[in-house]
């Protein structure tokens, strides 16, 4: 009886290890991700889509594209109307390309600045004349983000991240750009 129990136990353990190994290899074969940043879509009316390619179990690179769907929205960084953001992520987890990560990014972004000019007449009736002009800009920023990514067995992705970058070209009044949100997506082969 002991031999049968021991044989069954060894069979179950080896089968479960084989199944875990197959599941791990199946997850590792999926190296492409497509995601949409839902928080940017809901809060800012920005369509923010990203593609990410997994390099190995602890790193990946990707590119995000952001397009404003509403030019009249006020809020954080409301002047940005378009950006393209290549990034590199390094993961600090035992799981394959998921968990806590640190990200380095560059962001090429464009938008509209509003320049307000005030003129004062030196003669009666001493009116103040306000003139507002709209100027378009394109700038380049570099920055860093931190976040976390979770992937289900079937490839569904949820991630949350936040980061900050500094503009390098000084083409606009914006000196600092933000990057972040809550994204959902899918990992596939």
Protein Blocks (a to p, Z undefined) as FASTA:
>chain_A
ZZmmmmmmmmmmmmmmmmmmmmmmmmmmpmcdcdddfklmmmnopacddddddfblmbcc
dddddddfbfkbgcehklbmbdcdddddddddfbehiajddddddddddddddddddddd
fbdehiacdddddddddddddddddddddddfkopacdddddddddfklpafbfbdcded
dddddddZZ
